[in-house]
Structures are given as C-alpha cells and as structure tokens.
C-alpha cells in the first residue's frame, strides 16, 4: 500500500495535538510524533492502537529488535501508520532524524502541527 498524506507534530503532544492526530488518522493520514518522554508516548501509542486501530511504530524499533534478537512486528497489515521517535526538540540531530525518516519514507511531510504545549 502506498500512502500519500503525512502529518507530523513538531513539539510535545498535548490533548489538542492528540485529538488532531486521531482525526487525521481517521481520515487516512499517517501520523508522526516525537518526545523525550517514553512513558507518555507509550500511553499515546496504546490509546491510538486500542481505541482507534492505529498502529504506532517506534522509528528505531526494528533496529532495537535486531539488536536483541527478536523479530520486528509486521506493520504491513495496518492501513494507517503512526510513528514515534524518542528524541528532543532541543537537539538538532534528533529533529533531523525525525524529519529525514518521514521524508525518506514518504517523500515529505504534508501537514505540520506546531505544538505550543
């Protein structure tokens, strides 16, 4: 399946940003977010999957799974993808990796939500 629409959060994911991600995902958009708080991201990932059937993949999860010998989950079965990158908005390298991943996978980011939270 080929996706053409990608929305990325630039900044922390608060309630307002989460609602926007959910709405866009329901409309067929792929979604992405980045944060340093893995526990908060795990909660968002669980909510998106359990309530809305949106499978969120951690960008470096495949590499981490290869390092510990386990098999990565097959994400091809999902219609919508979500991505979480564990990183800091204050770190230019993290921001470059986040943007670069989305641009490499999809050719660009179609819609950016700039968080003020």
C-alpha positions as a printed NumPy array, in Angstrom:
array([[  0.   ,   0.   ,   0.   ],
       [  1.254,   3.487,  -0.823],
       [  0.49 ,   6.395,   1.476],
       [  0.406,   9.959,   0.305],
       [ -0.551,  12.048,   3.314],
       [  1.653,  12.542,   6.372],
       [  1.034,  14.743,   9.395],
       [  3.844,  15.392,  11.872],
       [  3.683,  17.003,  15.281],
       [  6.526,  19.443,  15.856],
       [  6.657,  19.755,  19.627],
       [  5.075,  17.935,  22.552],
       [  1.794,  16.064,  22.115],
       [ -0.851,  17.538,  24.397],
       [ -4.584,  16.85 ,  24.362],
       [ -5.23 ,  19.242,  21.465],
       [ -2.473,  17.716,  19.332],
       [ -3.594,  14.165,  20.154],
       [ -7.146,  14.969,  19.047],
       [ -5.802,  16.366,  15.773],
       [ -3.661,  13.243,  15.213],
       [ -6.629,  10.972,  15.841],
       [ -8.897,  12.927,  13.483],
       [ -6.321,  12.975,  10.696],
       [ -5.576,   9.265,  11.145],
       [ -9.314,   8.523,  10.883],
       [ -9.271,  10.421,   7.581],
       [ -6.452,   8.219,   6.267],
       [ -3.407,  10.285,   7.158],
       [ -0.242,   8.719,   8.513],
       [  0.848,  10.42 ,  11.704],
       [  4.129,  11.056,  13.492],
       [  5.26 ,  12.498,  16.793],
       [  8.465,  12.848,  18.78 ],
       [  9.062,  13.258,  22.504],
       [ 11.647,  12.544,  25.178],
       [  9.01 ,  11.056,  27.497],
       [  8.817,   7.367,  26.554],
       [  6.087,   6.672,  29.125],
       [  3.824,   9.389,  27.722],
       [  4.5  ,   8.155,  24.192],
       [  3.663,   4.582,  25.24 ],
       [  0.322,   5.846,  26.563],
       [ -0.42 ,   7.646,  23.293],
       [  0.662,   4.579,  21.31 ],
       [ -1.636,   2.342,  23.379],
       [ -4.606,   4.702,  23.07 ],
       [ -4.214,   5.061,  19.308],
       [ -3.984,   1.294,  18.879],
       [ -6.639,   0.186,  21.389],
       [ -9.291,   2.814,  20.7  ],
       [ -8.731,   3.587,  17.032],
       [ -6.812,   0.668,  15.496],
       [ -3.902,   2.934,  14.564],
       [ -0.643,   1.03 ,  14.871],
       [  2.192,   3.261,  16.049],
       [  5.694,   2.056,  15.325],
       [  8.748,   3.343,  17.111],
       [ 11.057,   4.536,  14.35 ],
       [ 14.129,   2.744,  15.685],
       [ 12.153,  -0.303,  16.909],
       [ 13.356,  -2.554,  14.085],
       [ 16.978,  -1.777,  14.889],
       [ 16.362,  -2.339,  18.594],
       [ 14.655,  -5.681,  17.914],
       [ 17.516,  -6.817,  15.698],
       [ 19.949,  -5.935,  18.489],
       [ 18.12 ,  -8.145,  20.998],
       [ 17.424, -10.97 ,  18.542],
       [ 13.625, -10.672,  18.398],
       [ 11.596, -10.327,  15.235],
       [ 10.03 ,  -6.943,  14.427],
       [  6.252,  -6.825,  14.186],
       [  4.737,  -6.929,  10.685],
       [  3.272,  -3.475,  10.135],
       [  2.18 ,  -4.118,   6.543],
       [ -1.182,  -5.429,   7.759],
       [ -2.26 ,  -1.983,   9.006],
       [ -3.891,   0.611,   6.77 ],
       [ -2.647,   3.567,   8.786],
       [  0.817,   4.017,  10.203],
       [  1.901,   6.115,  13.101],
       [  5.467,   6.802,  14.103],
       [  7.019,   7.785,  17.399],
       [ 10.612,   8.922,  17.621],
       [ 12.169,   9.197,  21.064],
       [ 14.086,  12.438,  20.891],
       [ 14.345,  16.041,  21.954],
       [ 13.156,  19.139,  20.115],
       [ 16.177,  20.945,  21.51 ],
       [ 18.544,  18.506,  19.768],
       [ 19.075,  19.414,  16.09 ],
       [ 20.249,  15.877,  15.304],
       [ 17.024,  14.364,  16.698],
       [ 14.919,  16.806,  14.674],
       [ 16.938,  15.999,  11.53 ],
       [ 16.492,  12.235,  12.076],
       [ 12.739,  12.65 ,  12.651],
       [ 12.232,  14.785,   9.542],
       [ 14.629,  12.679,   7.492],
       [ 12.825,   9.465,   8.356],
       [  9.461,  10.872,   7.259],
       [ 10.889,  12.456,   4.13 ],
       [ 12.732,   9.257,   3.222],
       [  9.696,   7.041,   3.762],
       [  7.027,   9.295,   2.25 ],
       [  8.878,  11.908,   0.244],
       [  7.885,  14.7  ,   2.597],
       [  5.554,  15.908,   5.302],
       [  2.203,  17.19 ,   4.07 ],
       [  0.955,  18.84 ,   7.245],
       [  2.777,  20.033,  10.341],
       [  1.124,  20.767,  13.662],
       [  3.34 ,  23.007,  15.773],
       [  2.706,  22.314,  19.415],
       [  2.691,  25.128,  21.934],
       [  2.37 ,  22.865,  24.992]])
